[in-house]
């Protein structure tokens, strides 16, 4: 979702975008608009930026191998013979 900072005509969308309006452009379309019009026309909304940075934690639906990979990547020590439930407890 993007916020319109300057009024412009979106020919692909066949409409005029007004200042302060919010519109759900694809990231590719937003880049295209910025390339054609320059900076200062669009601002990606903060909640969209934050949601892109959210890391999903392993759950019961992950395999033991996936959980171990996650723990290794996060440099969390674990017993190689630990059960799935015990590995998941290390994450929380």
PDB file with one MODEL, atoms N, CA, C and O in Angstrom:
MODEL        1
ATOM      1  N   UNK A   1       0.852  -1.168   0.000  1.00  0.00           N
ATOM      2  CA  UNK A   1       0.000   0.000   0.000  1.00  0.00           C
ATOM      3  C   UNK A   1       0.900   1.233   0.000  1.00  0.00           C
ATOM      4  O   UNK A   1       1.866   1.317   0.758  1.00  0.00           O
ATOM      5  N   UNK A   2       0.567   2.173  -0.852  1.00  0.00           N
ATOM      6  CA  UNK A   2       1.356   3.388  -0.990  1.00  0.00           C
ATOM      7  C   UNK A   2       0.495   4.622  -0.754  1.00  0.00           C
ATOM      8  O   UNK A   2      -0.702   4.634  -1.042  1.00  0.00           O
ATOM      9  N   UNK A   3       1.130   5.650  -0.226  1.00  0.00           N
ATOM     10  CA  UNK A   3       0.470   6.938  -0.020  1.00  0.00           C
ATOM     11  C   UNK A   3       0.939   7.871  -1.136  1.00  0.00           C
ATOM     12  O   UNK A   3       2.125   7.920  -1.460  1.00  0.00           O
ATOM     13  N   UNK A   4       0.004   8.601  -1.712  1.00  0.00           N
ATOM     14  CA  UNK A   4       0.322   9.537  -2.787  1.00  0.00           C
ATOM     15  C   UNK A   4       0.803  10.844  -2.159  1.00  0.00           C
ATOM     16  O   UNK A   4       0.112  11.428  -1.325  1.00  0.00           O
ATOM     17  N   UNK A   5       1.992  11.301  -2.564  1.00  0.00           N
ATOM     18  CA  UNK A   5       2.567  12.527  -2.025  1.00  0.00           C
ATOM     19  C   UNK A   5       2.388  13.716  -2.964  1.00  0.00           C
ATOM     20  O   UNK A   5       2.338  14.862  -2.516  1.00  0.00           O
ATOM     21  N   UNK A   6       2.293  13.449  -4.264  1.00  0.00           N
ATOM     22  CA  UNK A   6       2.068  14.486  -5.273  1.00  0.00           C
ATOM     23  C   UNK A   6       1.038  13.961  -6.265  1.00  0.00           C
ATOM     24  O   UNK A   6       1.049  12.783  -6.623  1.00  0.00           O
ATOM     25  N   UNK A   7       0.172  14.826  -6.695  1.00  0.00           N
ATOM     26  CA  UNK A   7      -0.875  14.452  -7.654  1.00  0.00           C
ATOM     27  C   UNK A   7      -0.234  14.036  -8.989  1.00  0.00           C
ATOM     28  O   UNK A   7       0.682  14.695  -9.481  1.00  0.00           O
ATOM     29  N   UNK A   8      -0.725  12.950  -9.554  1.00  0.00           N
ATOM     30  CA  UNK A   8      -0.252  12.511 -10.868  1.00  0.00           C
ATOM     31  C   UNK A   8      -1.316  11.654 -11.536  1.00  0.00           C
ATOM     32  O   UNK A   8      -2.247  11.162 -10.898  1.00  0.00           O
ATOM     33  N   UNK A   9      -1.144  11.493 -12.843  1.00  0.00           N
ATOM     34  CA  UNK A   9      -2.049  10.650 -13.613  1.00  0.00           C
ATOM     35  C   UNK A   9      -1.393   9.306 -13.835  1.00  0.00           C
ATOM     36  O   UNK A   9      -0.288   9.222 -14.371  1.00  0.00           O
ATOM     37  N   UNK A  10      -2.084   8.249 -13.417  1.00  0.00           N
ATOM     38  CA  UNK A  10      -1.614   6.891 -13.644  1.00  0.00           C
ATOM     39  C   UNK A  10      -2.262   6.347 -14.901  1.00  0.00           C
ATOM     40  O   UNK A  10      -3.431   5.962 -14.889  1.00  0.00           O
ATOM     41  N   UNK A  11      -1.511   6.316 -15.977  1.00  0.00           N
ATOM     42  CA  UNK A  11      -2.086   5.889 -17.254  1.00  0.00           C
ATOM     43  C   UNK A  11      -2.439   4.402 -17.254  1.00  0.00           C
ATOM     44  O   UNK A  11      -3.414   3.995 -17.886  1.00  0.00           O
ATOM     45  N   UNK A  12      -1.669   3.614 -16.565  1.00  0.00           N
ATOM     46  CA  UNK A  12      -1.972   2.186 -16.477  1.00  0.00           C
ATOM     47  C   UNK A  12      -3.297   1.972 -15.766  1.00  0.00           C
ATOM     48  O   UNK A  12      -4.092   1.117 -16.156  1.00  0.00           O
ATOM     49  N   UNK A  13      -3.529   2.759 -14.714  1.00  0.00           N
ATOM     50  CA  UNK A  13      -4.757   2.637 -13.925  1.00  0.00           C
ATOM     51  C   UNK A  13      -5.897   3.477 -14.506  1.00  0.00           C
ATOM     52  O   UNK A  13      -7.048   3.341 -14.092  1.00  0.00           O
ATOM     53  N   UNK A  14      -5.567   4.350 -15.473  1.00  0.00           N
ATOM     54  CA  UNK A  14      -6.518   5.220 -16.146  1.00  0.00           C
ATOM     55  C   UNK A  14      -7.269   6.121 -15.158  1.00  0.00           C
ATOM     56  O   UNK A  14      -8.497   6.197 -15.164  1.00  0.00           O
ATOM     57  N   UNK A  15      -6.479   6.806 -14.303  1.00  0.00           N
ATOM     58  CA  UNK A  15      -7.079   7.697 -13.310  1.00  0.00           C
ATOM     59  C   UNK A  15      -6.054   8.660 -12.752  1.00  0.00           C
ATOM     60  O   UNK A  15      -4.849   8.493 -12.938  1.00  0.00           O
ATOM     61  N   UNK A  16      -6.554   9.666 -12.066  1.00  0.00           N
ATOM     62  CA  UNK A  16      -5.708  10.648 -11.398  1.00  0.00           C
ATOM     63  C   UNK A  16      -5.621  10.264  -9.925  1.00  0.00           C
ATOM     64  O   UNK A  16      -6.628   9.947  -9.291  1.00  0.00           O
ATOM     65  N   UNK A  17      -4.410  10.298  -9.396  1.00  0.00           N
ATOM     66  CA  UNK A  17      -4.184  10.013  -7.982  1.00  0.00           C
ATOM     67  C   UNK A  17      -3.996  11.335  -7.251  1.00  0.00           C
ATOM     68  O   UNK A  17      -3.182  12.170  -7.645  1.00  0.00           O
ATOM     69  N   UNK A  18      -4.757  11.510  -6.189  1.00  0.00           N
ATOM     70  CA  UNK A  18      -4.745  12.746  -5.418  1.00  0.00           C
ATOM     71  C   UNK A  18      -3.802  12.626  -4.217  1.00  0.00           C
ATOM     72  O   UNK A  18      -3.535  11.528  -3.729  1.00  0.00           O
ATOM     73  N   UNK A  19      -3.307  13.768  -3.755  1.00  0.00           N
ATOM     74  CA  UNK A  19      -2.429  13.827  -2.586  1.00  0.00           C
ATOM     75  C   UNK A  19      -3.147  13.227  -1.377  1.00  0.00           C
ATOM     76  O   UNK A  19      -4.342  13.446  -1.184  1.00  0.00           O
ATOM     77  N   UNK A  20      -2.410  12.474  -0.573  1.00  0.00           N
ATOM     78  CA  UNK A  20      -2.888  11.815   0.653  1.00  0.00           C
ATOM     79  C   UNK A  20      -3.707  10.548   0.390  1.00  0.00           C
ATOM     80  O   UNK A  20      -4.056   9.841   1.336  1.00  0.00           O
ATOM     81  N   UNK A  21      -4.011  10.254  -0.845  1.00  0.00           N
ATOM     82  CA  UNK A  21      -4.749   9.037  -1.176  1.00  0.00           C
ATOM     83  C   UNK A  21      -3.838   7.833  -0.960  1.00  0.00           C
ATOM     84  O   UNK A  21      -2.619   7.930  -1.102  1.00  0.00           O
ATOM     85  N   UNK A  22      -4.436   6.709  -0.618  1.00  0.00           N
ATOM     86  CA  UNK A  22      -3.681   5.463  -0.486  1.00  0.00           C
ATOM     87  C   UNK A  22      -4.136   4.501  -1.572  1.00  0.00           C
ATOM     88  O   UNK A  22      -5.326   4.382  -1.865  1.00  0.00           O
ATOM     89  N   UNK A  23      -3.161   3.817  -2.161  1.00  0.00           N
ATOM     90  CA  UNK A  23      -3.479   2.896  -3.253  1.00  0.00           C
ATOM     91  C   UNK A  23      -2.555   1.694  -3.168  1.00  0.00           C
ATOM     92  O   UNK A  23      -1.383   1.822  -2.814  1.00  0.00           O
ATOM     93  N   UNK A  24      -3.084   0.543  -3.492  1.00  0.00           N
ATOM     94  CA  UNK A  24      -2.323  -0.709  -3.390  1.00  0.00           C
ATOM     95  C   UNK A  24      -1.625  -1.031  -4.711  1.00  0.00           C
ATOM     96  O   UNK A  24      -2.033  -1.934  -5.441  1.00  0.00           O
ATOM     97  N   UNK A  25      -0.562  -0.272  -5.002  1.00  0.00           N
ATOM     98  CA  UNK A  25       0.263  -0.564  -6.174  1.00  0.00           C
ATOM     99  C   UNK A  25       1.112  -1.791  -5.887  1.00  0.00           C
ATOM    100  O   UNK A  25       1.481  -2.035  -4.738  1.00  0.00           O
ATOM    101  N   UNK A  26       1.422  -2.561  -6.912  1.00  0.00           N
ATOM    102  CA  UNK A  26       2.444  -3.602  -6.739  1.00  0.00           C
ATOM    103  C   UNK A  26       3.781  -2.882  -6.597  1.00  0.00           C
ATOM    104  O   UNK A  26       3.926  -1.737  -7.025  1.00  0.00           O
ATOM    105  N   UNK A  27       4.745  -3.552  -5.999  1.00  0.00           N
ATOM    106  CA  UNK A  27       6.067  -2.939  -5.856  1.00  0.00           C
ATOM    107  C   UNK A  27       6.675  -2.633  -7.223  1.00  0.00           C
ATOM    108  O   UNK A  27       7.371  -1.632  -7.392  1.00  0.00           O
ATOM    109  N   UNK A  28       6.405  -3.505  -8.196  1.00  0.00           N
ATOM    110  CA  UNK A  28       6.929  -3.294  -9.548  1.00  0.00           C
ATOM    111  C   UNK A  28       6.335  -2.028 -10.162  1.00  0.00           C
ATOM    112  O   UNK A  28       7.043  -1.248 -10.800  1.00  0.00           O
ATOM    113  N   UNK A  29       5.026  -1.830  -9.965  1.00  0.00           N
ATOM    114  CA  UNK A  29       4.363  -0.638 -10.503  1.00  0.00           C
ATOM    115  C   UNK A  29       4.877   0.616  -9.803  1.00  0.00           C
ATOM    116  O   UNK A  29       5.065   1.647 -10.448  1.00  0.00           O
ATOM    117  N   UNK A  30       5.103   0.543  -8.506  1.00  0.00           N
ATOM    118  CA  UNK A  30       5.625   1.692  -7.768  1.00  0.00           C
ATOM    119  C   UNK A  30       7.005   2.083  -8.296  1.00  0.00           C
ATOM    120  O   UNK A  30       7.306   3.270  -8.426  1.00  0.00           O
ATOM    121  N   UNK A  31       7.838   1.099  -8.599  1.00  0.00           N
ATOM    122  CA  UNK A  31       9.162   1.379  -9.170  1.00  0.00           C
ATOM    123  C   UNK A  31       9.010   2.026 -10.544  1.00  0.00           C
ATOM    124  O   UNK A  31       9.735   2.962 -10.881  1.00  0.00           O
ATOM    125  N   UNK A  32       8.071   1.525 -11.327  1.00  0.00           N
ATOM    126  CA  UNK A  32       7.824   2.078 -12.658  1.00  0.00           C
ATOM    127  C   UNK A  32       7.395   3.555 -12.563  1.00  0.00           C
ATOM    128  O   UNK A  32       7.879   4.395 -13.322  1.00  0.00           O
ATOM    129  N   UNK A  33       6.499   3.856 -11.638  1.00  0.00           N
ATOM    130  CA  UNK A  33       6.044   5.236 -11.445  1.00  0.00           C
ATOM    131  C   UNK A  33       7.208   6.121 -11.023  1.00  0.00           C
ATOM    132  O   UNK A  33       7.376   7.221 -11.550  1.00  0.00           O
ATOM    133  N   UNK A  34       8.002   5.652 -10.085  1.00  0.00           N
ATOM    134  CA  UNK A  34       9.146   6.428  -9.611  1.00  0.00           C
ATOM    135  C   UNK A  34      10.165   6.639 -10.727  1.00  0.00           C
ATOM    136  O   UNK A  34      10.743   7.719 -10.846  1.00  0.00           O
ATOM    137  N   UNK A  35      10.384   5.611 -11.542  1.00  0.00           N
ATOM    138  CA  UNK A  35      11.318   5.750 -12.665  1.00  0.00           C
ATOM    139  C   UNK A  35      10.837   6.807 -13.658  1.00  0.00           C
ATOM    140  O   UNK A  35      11.641   7.574 -14.187  1.00  0.00           O
ATOM    141  N   UNK A  36       9.532   6.847 -13.911  1.00  0.00           N
ATOM    142  CA  UNK A  36       8.993   7.787 -14.898  1.00  0.00           C
ATOM    143  C   UNK A  36       8.834   9.202 -14.346  1.00  0.00           C
ATOM    144  O   UNK A  36       9.116  10.175 -15.045  1.00  0.00           O
ATOM    145  N   UNK A  37       8.379   9.323 -13.087  1.00  0.00           N
ATOM    146  CA  UNK A  37       8.055  10.636 -12.531  1.00  0.00           C
ATOM    147  C   UNK A  37       9.124  11.194 -11.606  1.00  0.00           C
ATOM    148  O   UNK A  37       9.176  12.402 -11.377  1.00  0.00           O
ATOM    149  N   UNK A  38       9.967  10.334 -11.079  1.00  0.00           N
ATOM    150  CA  UNK A  38      10.983  10.764 -10.127  1.00  0.00           C
ATOM    151  C   UNK A  38      10.542  10.502  -8.696  1.00  0.00           C
ATOM    152  O   UNK A  38       9.427  10.040  -8.452  1.00  0.00           O
ATOM    153  N   UNK A  39      11.416  10.799  -7.764  1.00  0.00           N
ATOM    154  CA  UNK A  39      11.114  10.602  -6.345  1.00  0.00           C
ATOM    155  C   UNK A  39      10.085  11.618  -5.872  1.00  0.00           C
ATOM    156  O   UNK A  39       9.877  12.662  -6.489  1.00  0.00           O
ATOM    157  N   UNK A  40       9.448  11.278  -4.757  1.00  0.00           N
ATOM    158  CA  UNK A  40       8.556  12.236  -4.120  1.00  0.00           C
ATOM    159  C   UNK A  40       7.092  12.102  -4.486  1.00  0.00           C
ATOM    160  O   UNK A  40       6.278  12.916  -4.051  1.00  0.00           O
ATOM    161  N   UNK A  41       6.734  11.102  -5.268  1.00  0.00           N
ATOM    162  CA  UNK A  41       5.335  10.905  -5.637  1.00  0.00           C
ATOM    163  C   UNK A  41       4.650   9.842  -4.782  1.00  0.00           C
ATOM    164  O   UNK A  41       3.451   9.927  -4.514  1.00  0.00           O
ATOM    165  N   UNK A  42       5.414   8.848  -4.361  1.00  0.00           N
ATOM    166  CA  UNK A  42       4.853   7.738  -3.594  1.00  0.00           C
ATOM    167  C   UNK A  42       5.657   7.508  -2.316  1.00  0.00           C
ATOM    168  O   UNK A  42       6.863   7.748  -2.257  1.00  0.00           O
ATOM    169  N   UNK A  43       4.946   7.038  -1.305  1.00  0.00           N
ATOM    170  CA  UNK A  43       5.599   6.632  -0.064  1.00  0.00           C
ATOM    171  C   UNK A  43       4.992   5.304   0.364  1.00  0.00           C
ATOM    172  O   UNK A  43       3.776   5.190   0.521  1.00  0.00           O
ATOM    173  N   UNK A  44       5.838   4.310   0.549  1.00  0.00           N
ATOM    174  CA  UNK A  44       5.337   3.018   1.015  1.00  0.00           C
ATOM    175  C   UNK A  44       4.912   3.158   2.470  1.00  0.00           C
ATOM    176  O   UNK A  44       5.657   3.691   3.293  1.00  0.00           O
ATOM    177  N   UNK A  45       3.719   2.681   2.782  1.00  0.00           N
ATOM    178  CA  UNK A  45       3.207   2.830   4.136  1.00  0.00           C
ATOM    179  C   UNK A  45       3.986   1.978   5.111  1.00  0.00           C
ATOM    180  O   UNK A  45       4.401   0.868   4.779  1.00  0.00           O
ATOM    181  N   UNK A  46       4.185   2.487   6.309  1.00  0.00           N
ATOM    182  CA  UNK A  46       5.032   1.861   7.321  1.00  0.00           C
ATOM    183  C   UNK A  46       4.595   0.443   7.658  1.00  0.00           C
ATOM    184  O   UNK A  46       5.439  -0.443   7.789  1.00  0.00           O
ATOM    185  N   UNK A  47       3.287   0.207   7.801  1.00  0.00           N
ATOM    186  CA  UNK A  47       2.843  -1.142   8.171  1.00  0.00           C
ATOM    187  C   UNK A  47       3.208  -2.174   7.109  1.00  0.00           C
ATOM    188  O   UNK A  47       3.422  -3.342   7.432  1.00  0.00           O
ATOM    189  N   UNK A  48       3.282  -1.753   5.831  1.00  0.00           N
ATOM    190  CA  UNK A  48       3.707  -2.671   4.778  1.00  0.00           C
ATOM    191  C   UNK A  48       5.193  -2.977   4.899  1.00  0.00           C
ATOM    192  O   UNK A  48       5.619  -4.112   4.685  1.00  0.00           O
ATOM    193  N   UNK A  49       5.976  -1.965   5.241  1.00  0.00           N
ATOM    194  CA  UNK A  49       7.418  -2.162   5.417  1.00  0.00           C
ATOM    195  C   UNK A  49       7.664  -3.113   6.587  1.00  0.00           C
ATOM    196  O   UNK A  49       8.482  -4.028   6.490  1.00  0.00           O
ATOM    197  N   UNK A  50       6.949  -2.890   7.697  1.00  0.00           N
ATOM    198  CA  UNK A  50       7.120  -3.735   8.876  1.00  0.00           C
ATOM    199  C   UNK A  50       6.704  -5.171   8.593  1.00  0.00           C
ATOM    200  O   UNK A  50       7.366  -6.104   9.049  1.00  0.00           O
ATOM    201  N   UNK A  51       5.621  -5.366   7.851  1.00  0.00           N
ATOM    202  CA  UNK A  51       5.157  -6.727   7.577  1.00  0.00           C
ATOM    203  C   UNK A  51       6.137  -7.483   6.691  1.00  0.00           C
ATOM    204  O   UNK A  51       6.224  -8.709   6.767  1.00  0.00           O
ATOM    205  N   UNK A  52       6.876  -6.761   5.850  1.00  0.00           N
ATOM    206  CA  UNK A  52       7.885  -7.418   5.021  1.00  0.00           C
ATOM    207  C   UNK A  52       9.062  -7.900   5.857  1.00  0.00           C
ATOM    208  O   UNK A  52       9.742  -8.855   5.482  1.00  0.00           O
ATOM    209  N   UNK A  53       9.303  -7.243   6.989  1.00  0.00           N
ATOM    210  CA  UNK A  53      10.441  -7.579   7.826  1.00  0.00           C
ATOM    211  C   UNK A  53      10.118  -8.582   8.925  1.00  0.00           C
ATOM    212  O   UNK A  53      11.004  -8.959   9.693  1.00  0.00           O
ATOM    213  N   UNK A  54       8.903  -9.006   9.011  1.00  0.00           N
ATOM    214  CA  UNK A  54       8.508  -9.947  10.050  1.00  0.00           C
ATOM    215  C   UNK A  54       9.063 -11.330   9.711  1.00  0.00           C
ATOM    216  O   UNK A  54       8.851 -11.850   8.616  1.00  0.00           O
ATOM    217  N   UNK A  55       9.762 -11.902  10.655  1.00  0.00           N
ATOM    218  CA  UNK A  55      10.321 -13.235  10.455  1.00  0.00           C
ATOM    219  C   UNK A  55       9.386 -14.255  11.100  1.00  0.00           C
ATOM    220  O   UNK A  55       9.012 -14.121  12.265  1.00  0.00           O
ATOM    221  N   UNK A  56       9.020 -15.264  10.337  1.00  0.00           N
ATOM    222  CA  UNK A  56       8.154 -16.299  10.871  1.00  0.00           C
ATOM    223  C   UNK A  56       8.991 -17.290  11.670  1.00  0.00           C
ATOM    224  O   UNK A  56      10.009 -17.794  11.196  1.00  0.00           O
ATOM    225  N   UNK A  57       8.541 -17.555  12.881  1.00  0.00           N
ATOM    226  CA  UNK A  57       9.230 -18.513  13.738  1.00  0.00           C
ATOM    227  C   UNK A  57       8.753 -19.916  13.417  1.00  0.00           C
ATOM    228  O   UNK A  57       7.599 -20.102  13.031  1.00  0.00           O
ATOM    229  N   UNK A  58       9.619 -20.908  13.569  1.00  0.00           N
ATOM    230  CA  UNK A  58       9.196 -22.293  13.361  1.00  0.00           C
ATOM    231  C   UNK A  58       8.062 -22.670  14.319  1.00  0.00           C
ATOM    232  O   UNK A  58       7.987 -22.172  15.442  1.00  0.00           O
ATOM    233  N   UNK A  59       7.198 -23.545  13.855  1.00  0.00           N
ATOM    234  CA  UNK A  59       6.075 -24.032  14.659  1.00  0.00           C
ATOM    235  C   UNK A  59       6.040 -25.554  14.585  1.00  0.00           C
ATOM    236  O   UNK A  59       6.905 -26.186  13.978  1.00  0.00           O
ATOM    237  N   UNK A  60       5.043 -26.112  15.204  1.00  0.00           N
ATOM    238  CA  UNK A  60       4.846 -27.569  15.192  1.00  0.00           C
ATOM    239  C   UNK A  60       4.749 -28.122  13.767  1.00  0.00           C
ATOM    240  O   UNK A  60       5.062 -29.288  13.527  1.00  0.00           O
ATOM    241  N   UNK A  61       4.322 -27.294  12.841  1.00  0.00           N
ATOM    242  CA  UNK A  61       4.173 -27.758  11.453  1.00  0.00           C
ATOM    243  C   UNK A  61       5.514 -27.894  10.722  1.00  0.00           C
ATOM    244  O   UNK A  61       5.576 -28.523   9.666  1.00  0.00           O
ATOM    245  N   UNK A  62       6.584 -27.312  11.270  1.00  0.00           N
ATOM    246  CA  UNK A  62       7.908 -27.465  10.671  1.00  0.00           C
ATOM    247  C   UNK A  62       8.501 -28.822  11.024  1.00  0.00           C
ATOM    248  O   UNK A  62       8.131 -29.438  12.024  1.00  0.00           O
ATOM    249  N   UNK A  63       9.414 -29.268  10.199  1.00  0.00           N
ATOM    250  CA  UNK A  63      10.120 -30.516  10.484  1.00  0.00           C
ATOM    251  C   UNK A  63      11.223 -30.245  11.518  1.00  0.00           C
ATOM    252  O   UNK A  63      11.622 -29.101  11.734  1.00  0.00           O
ATOM    253  N   UNK A  64      11.693 -31.303  12.136  1.00  0.00           N
ATOM    254  CA  UNK A  64      12.796 -31.181  13.090  1.00  0.00           C
ATOM    255  C   UNK A  64      14.009 -30.574  12.396  1.00  0.00           C
ATOM    256  O   UNK A  64      14.694 -29.726  12.967  1.00  0.00           O
ATOM    257  N   UNK A  65      14.275 -31.007  11.169  1.00  0.00           N
ATOM    258  CA  UNK A  65      15.422 -30.481  10.422  1.00  0.00           C
ATOM    259  C   UNK A  65      15.289 -28.976  10.187  1.00  0.00           C
ATOM    260  O   UNK A  65      16.269 -28.241  10.308  1.00  0.00           O
ATOM    261  N   UNK A  66      14.089 -28.518   9.854  1.00  0.00           N
ATOM    262  CA  UNK A  66      13.868 -27.086   9.642  1.00  0.00           C
ATOM    263  C   UNK A  66      14.078 -26.297  10.933  1.00  0.00           C
ATOM    264  O   UNK A  66      14.664 -25.215  10.922  1.00  0.00           O
ATOM    265  N   UNK A  67      13.600 -26.845  12.030  1.00  0.00           N
ATOM    266  CA  UNK A  67      13.762 -26.175  13.323  1.00  0.00           C
ATOM    267  C   UNK A  67      15.239 -26.108  13.700  1.00  0.00           C
ATOM    268  O   UNK A  67      15.715 -25.083  14.188  1.00  0.00           O
ATOM    269  N   UNK A  68      15.956 -27.198  13.474  1.00  0.00           N
ATOM    270  CA  UNK A  68      17.385 -27.217  13.774  1.00  0.00           C
ATOM    271  C   UNK A  68      18.136 -26.210  12.906  1.00  0.00           C
ATOM    272  O   UNK A  68      19.061 -25.552  13.383  1.00  0.00           O
ATOM    273  N   UNK A  69      17.755 -26.087  11.663  1.00  0.00           N
ATOM    274  CA  UNK A  69      18.375 -25.108  10.772  1.00  0.00           C
ATOM    275  C   UNK A  69      18.145 -23.699  11.296  1.00  0.00           C
ATOM    276  O   UNK A  69      19.060 -22.876  11.319  1.00  0.00           O
ATOM    277  N   UNK A  70      16.922 -23.431  11.713  1.00  0.00           N
ATOM    278  CA  UNK A  70      16.602 -22.112  12.286  1.00  0.00           C
ATOM    279  C   UNK A  70      17.463 -21.840  13.511  1.00  0.00           C
ATOM    280  O   UNK A  70      18.053 -20.766  13.632  1.00  0.00           O
ATOM    281  N   UNK A  71      17.538 -22.814  14.423  1.00  0.00           N
ATOM    282  CA  UNK A  71      18.328 -22.646  15.645  1.00  0.00           C
ATOM    283  C   UNK A  71      19.803 -22.423  15.328  1.00  0.00           C
ATOM    284  O   UNK A  71      20.455 -21.580  15.944  1.00  0.00           O
ATOM    285  N   UNK A  72      20.318 -23.167  14.380  1.00  0.00           N
ATOM    286  CA  UNK A  72      21.712 -23.017  13.970  1.00  0.00           C
ATOM    287  C   UNK A  72      21.952 -21.622  13.396  1.00  0.00           C
ATOM    288  O   UNK A  72      22.938 -20.966  13.730  1.00  0.00           O
ATOM    289  N   UNK A  73      21.027 -21.167  12.517  1.00  0.00           N
ATOM    290  CA  UNK A  73      21.154 -19.830  11.919  1.00  0.00           C
ATOM    291  C   UNK A  73      21.152 -18.731  12.979  1.00  0.00           C
ATOM    292  O   UNK A  73      21.825 -17.711  12.829  1.00  0.00           O
ATOM    293  N   UNK A  74      20.388 -18.949  14.053  1.00  0.00           N
ATOM    294  CA  UNK A  74      20.288 -17.961  15.129  1.00  0.00           C
ATOM    295  C   UNK A  74      21.338 -18.187  16.219  1.00  0.00           C
ATOM    296  O   UNK A  74      21.347 -17.502  17.241  1.00  0.00           O
ATOM    297  N   UNK A  75      22.219 -19.155  15.983  1.00  0.00           N
ATOM    298  CA  UNK A  75      23.306 -19.498  16.908  1.00  0.00           C
ATOM    299  C   UNK A  75      22.773 -19.850  18.290  1.00  0.00           C
ATOM    300  O   UNK A  75      23.310 -19.425  19.313  1.00  0.00           O
ATOM    301  N   UNK A  76      21.694 -20.642  18.293  1.00  0.00           N
ATOM    302  CA  UNK A  76      21.102 -21.141  19.541  1.00  0.00           C
ATOM    303  C   UNK A  76      21.546 -22.594  19.691  1.00  0.00           C
ATOM    304  O   UNK A  76      21.292 -23.423  18.817  1.00  0.00           O
ATOM    305  N   UNK A  77      22.211 -22.894  20.803  1.00  0.00           N
ATOM    306  CA  UNK A  77      22.700 -24.259  21.046  1.00  0.00           C
ATOM    307  C   UNK A  77      21.534 -25.195  21.359  1.00  0.00           C
ATOM    308  O   UNK A  77      20.564 -24.805  22.010  1.00  0.00           O
ATOM    309  N   UNK A  78      21.647 -26.432  20.886  1.00  0.00           N
ATOM    310  CA  UNK A  78      20.625 -27.443  21.163  1.00  0.00           C
ATOM    311  C   UNK A  78      21.263 -28.821  21.139  1.00  0.00           C
ATOM    312  O   UNK A  78      22.310 -29.028  20.526  1.00  0.00           O
ATOM    313  N   UNK A  79      20.616 -29.755  21.816  1.00  0.00           N
ATOM    314  CA  UNK A  79      21.041 -31.154  21.812  1.00  0.00           C
ATOM    315  C   UNK A  79      20.577 -31.768  20.502  1.00  0.00           C
ATOM    316  O   UNK A  79      19.394 -31.708  20.167  1.00  0.00           O
ATOM    317  N   UNK A  80      21.502 -32.356  19.766  1.00  0.00           N
ATOM    318  CA  UNK A  80      21.176 -32.909  18.452  1.00  0.00           C
ATOM    319  C   UNK A  80      20.118 -34.013  18.539  1.00  0.00           C
ATOM    320  O   UNK A  80      19.461 -34.318  17.544  1.00  0.00           O
ATOM    321  N   UNK A  81      19.948 -34.614  19.724  1.00  0.00           N
ATOM    322  CA  UNK A  81      18.966 -35.683  19.898  1.00  0.00           C
ATOM    323  C   UNK A  81      17.648 -35.179  20.486  1.00  0.00           C
ATOM    324  O   UNK A  81      16.760 -35.974  20.792  1.00  0.00           O
ATOM    325  N   UNK A  82      17.522 -33.867  20.642  1.00  0.00           N
ATOM    326  CA  UNK A  82      16.322 -33.288  21.257  1.00  0.00           C
ATOM    327  C   UNK A  82      15.087 -33.533  20.391  1.00  0.00           C
ATOM    328  O   UNK A  82      15.174 -33.600  19.165  1.00  0.00           O
ATOM    329  N   UNK A  83      13.959 -33.664  21.041  1.00  0.00           N
ATOM    330  CA  UNK A  83      12.671 -33.845  20.367  1.00  0.00           C
ATOM    331  C   UNK A  83      12.180 -32.490  19.849  1.00  0.00           C
ATOM    332  O   UNK A  83      12.636 -31.434  20.287  1.00  0.00           O
ATOM    333  N   UNK A  84      11.242 -32.554  18.909  1.00  0.00           N
ATOM    334  CA  UNK A  84      10.692 -31.342  18.303  1.00  0.00           C
ATOM    335  C   UNK A  84      10.156 -30.368  19.361  1.00  0.00           C
ATOM    336  O   UNK A  84      10.452 -29.175  19.301  1.00  0.00           O
ATOM    337  N   UNK A  85       9.389 -30.852  20.307  1.00  0.00           N
ATOM    338  CA  UNK A  85       8.806 -29.991  21.338  1.00  0.00           C
ATOM    339  C   UNK A  85       9.893 -29.267  22.135  1.00  0.00           C
ATOM    340  O   UNK A  85       9.745 -28.090  22.464  1.00  0.00           O
ATOM    341  N   UNK A  86      10.974 -29.967  22.442  1.00  0.00           N
ATOM    342  CA  UNK A  86      12.072 -29.356  23.191  1.00  0.00           C
ATOM    343  C   UNK A  86      12.790 -28.289  22.348  1.00  0.00           C
ATOM    344  O   UNK A  86      13.195 -27.246  22.861  1.00  0.00           O
ATOM    345  N   UNK A  87      12.934 -28.568  21.070  1.00  0.00           N
ATOM    346  CA  UNK A  87      13.580 -27.589  20.185  1.00  0.00           C
ATOM    347  C   UNK A  87      12.731 -26.329  20.073  1.00  0.00           C
ATOM    348  O   UNK A  87      13.258 -25.216  20.072  1.00  0.00           O
ATOM    349  N   UNK A  88      11.421 -26.505  19.979  1.00  0.00           N
ATOM    350  CA  UNK A  88      10.535 -25.351  19.873  1.00  0.00           C
ATOM    351  C   UNK A  88      10.568 -24.495  21.137  1.00  0.00           C
ATOM    352  O   UNK A  88      10.412 -23.276  21.064  1.00  0.00           O
ATOM    353  N   UNK A  89      10.768 -25.121  22.289  1.00  0.00           N
ATOM    354  CA  UNK A  89      10.866 -24.366  23.532  1.00  0.00           C
ATOM    355  C   UNK A  89      12.076 -23.431  23.551  1.00  0.00           C
ATOM    356  O   UNK A  89      12.053 -22.396  24.215  1.00  0.00           O
ATOM    357  N   UNK A  90      13.119 -23.794  22.829  1.00  0.00           N
ATOM    358  CA  UNK A  90      14.316 -22.957  22.759  1.00  0.00           C
ATOM    359  C   UNK A  90      14.076 -21.671  21.987  1.00  0.00           C
ATOM    360  O   UNK A  90      14.798 -20.691  22.172  1.00  0.00           O
ATOM    361  N   UNK A  91      13.088 -21.663  21.139  1.00  0.00           N
ATOM    362  CA  UNK A  91      12.806 -20.510  20.290  1.00  0.00           C
ATOM    363  C   UNK A  91      12.080 -19.410  21.058  1.00  0.00           C
ATOM    364  O   UNK A  91      12.282 -18.223  20.802  1.00  0.00           O
ATOM    365  N   UNK A  92      11.248 -19.808  21.985  1.00  0.00           N
ATOM    366  CA  UNK A  92      10.397 -18.833  22.692  1.00  0.00           C
ATOM    367  C   UNK A  92      11.082 -18.127  23.795  1.00  0.00           C
ATOM    368  O   UNK A  92      10.475 -17.287  24.461  1.00  0.00           O
TER     369      UNK A  92
ENDMDL
END
